[in-house]
Amino acid sequence: MKKTQTERAYLRNAAQNATAVGLVIILYDLLAQDLEQALTAFAEGDIEKRSAEIKHSFLVLQQLEGSLDSENGAEAAEHFSAFYSALRSKILEAHLKASPEILKQQIALVLDVRQAWQQVDKPNLSTGLVAAEPVAAAATGAFSAAAAGNGGAGSMNWSA
């Protein structure tokens, strides 16, 4: 679905005024929206639309992965990189197997990690680095769930 001019202006304004964490949240919103639209395309039997939405979700994942800071947050960056890789793999699997169930699980994982980022963006938190630790832990749990192929908590328990 194409965005209206008003929606694009709103998104552009939100991005220009967002904190660094806010920009990550916007990317998670875009990713979730892409996957939701791919899910709608599943229901409509529209393979072309599903492919386009999944392709865009890969671009958003690439942007998220490209924003990782390996020098200042080496361990957390590794966890997020593993999460994005597992997510990409499961999205591709959902597309190839035409499995809306797998896609629904990935949407749930994205929304869980997005919620953790939203907690970090609260104005009363003093530093992003300390506050980002719970987000890395959420991503780790989500990575475990994605790698295990289910929507719940995985068997691996890493900490950032």
C-alpha positions in Angstrom: 0.0 0.0 0.0 1.4 3.4 -1.0 1.7 6.1 1.6 -0.2 9.3 1.1 1.7 12.6 0.9 0.5 13.4 4.4 1.7 10.1 5.8 5.1 10.6 4.1 5.4 14.1 5.6 4.5 12.8 9.0 7.1 10.1 8.8 9.7 12.5 7.5 9.0 14.9 10.4 9.1 12.1 12.9 12.5 10.9 11.6 13.9 14.4 11.6 12.9 15.0 15.3 13.7 11.5 16.6 16.4 10.5 19.0 18.9 7.8 17.9 16.8 5.2 19.7 13.7 6.8 18.2 15.1 6.2 14.7 15.6 2.5 15.6 12.0 2.3 16.7 10.9 3.9 13.4 12.8 1.2 11.6 11.2 -1.5 13.7 7.8 0.0 12.9 8.6 -0.1 9.2 9.8 -3.7 9.5 6.6 -4.7 11.3 4.5 -2.9 8.8 6.2 -4.6 5.9 5.7 -8.0 7.4 2.1 -7.2 8.2 1.5 -6.2 4.6 3.2 -9.3 3.4 0.8 -11.2 5.7 -2.1 -9.5 4.1 -0.7 -10.4 0.7 -0.6 -14.0 1.8 -4.3 -13.8 2.6 -5.0 -12.2 -0.7 -2.9 -14.7 -2.6 -0.9 -11.8 -4.1 2.6 -13.2 -4.6 3.9 -10.0 -6.2 2.9 -7.8 -3.3 4.2 -10.3 -0.8 7.5 -10.4 -2.6 7.7 -6.6 -2.7 7.0 -6.3 1.0 9.5 -8.9 2.0 12.1 -7.3 -0.2 11.5 -4.0 1.6 11.7 -5.8 4.9 15.2 -7.0 3.9 16.2 -3.4 3.1 15.0 -2.3 6.6 16.9 -5.2 8.2 20.0 -4.1 6.2 19.6 -0.6 7.6 19.2 -1.9 11.1 22.3 -4.1 10.8 24.3 -1.3 9.2 23.6 0.9 12.2 25.2 -1.5 14.7 28.2 -0.1 16.5 30.7 -3.0 16.8 33.3 -0.8 18.5 31.3 0.6 21.4 28.8 -2.2 21.8 30.6 -5.3 20.6 28.7 -7.9 22.5 25.3 -6.3 22.0 26.1 -5.7 18.3 26.9 -9.4 17.9 23.6 -10.3 19.5 21.6 -7.9 17.3 23.5 -9.1 14.2 22.6 -12.7 15.0 19.0 -11.7 15.6 18.7 -9.8 12.3 20.4 -12.8 10.5 18.0 -15.3 12.0 15.0 -13.0 11.3 16.1 -12.6 7.7 16.4 -16.4 7.4 12.9 -17.1 8.9 11.3 -14.4 6.7 12.8 -15.9 3.6 11.6 -19.4 4.8 8.1 -18.0 5.3 8.1 -16.6 1.8 9.5 -19.8 0.2 7.3 -22.1 2.1 4.3 -19.7 1.7 3.8 -20.0 5.5 1.9 -17.1 7.1 2.4 -18.9 10.5 6.2 -18.4 10.3 5.7 -14.8 9.3 3.3 -14.2 12.2 6.0 -15.5 14.6 8.6 -13.2 13.2 6.2 -10.2 13.5 5.7 -11.1 17.2 9.5 -11.2 17.7 10.0 -7.8 16.0 7.3 -6.2 18.1 8.8 -7.7 21.3 12.2 -6.1 20.5 10.5 -2.9 19.4 8.8 -2.7 22.7 12.1 -3.1 24.5 13.6 -0.2 22.4 10.5 1.9 23.3 11.3 1.4 27.0 14.9 2.6 26.4 13.6 5.7 24.7 11.8 6.9 27.9 12.9 10.4 28.7 13.7 9.5 32.4 16.6 7.2 31.4 20.0 8.8 31.7 22.2 6.9 29.3 21.4 4.8 26.2 24.3 2.4 26.7 23.2 1.2 30.1 19.6 1.2 29.1 20.3 -0.7 25.8 21.3 -3.8 27.8 17.7 -5.0 28.3 17.1 -4.4 24.6 20.1 -6.6 23.7 18.7 -9.2 26.1 15.3 -9.0 24.4 17.0 -9.3 21.0 18.9 -12.3 22.2 15.7 -14.0 23.4 14.1 -13.2 20.1 17.1 -14.5 18.2 16.8 -17.8 20.2 13.1 -18.0 19.3 13.7 -17.2 15.7 16.5 -19.7 15.4 14.4 -22.3 17.2 11.6 -21.5 14.7 8.9 -20.6 17.2 7.3 -17.5 18.5 8.1 -18.0 22.2 11.2 -17.9 24.2 14.0 -20.0 22.8 16.2 -22.5 24.7 19.3 -20.4 24.5 19.7 -17.7 27.2 22.4 -15.1 26.3 22.9 -11.9 28.1 24.3 -8.7 26.8 
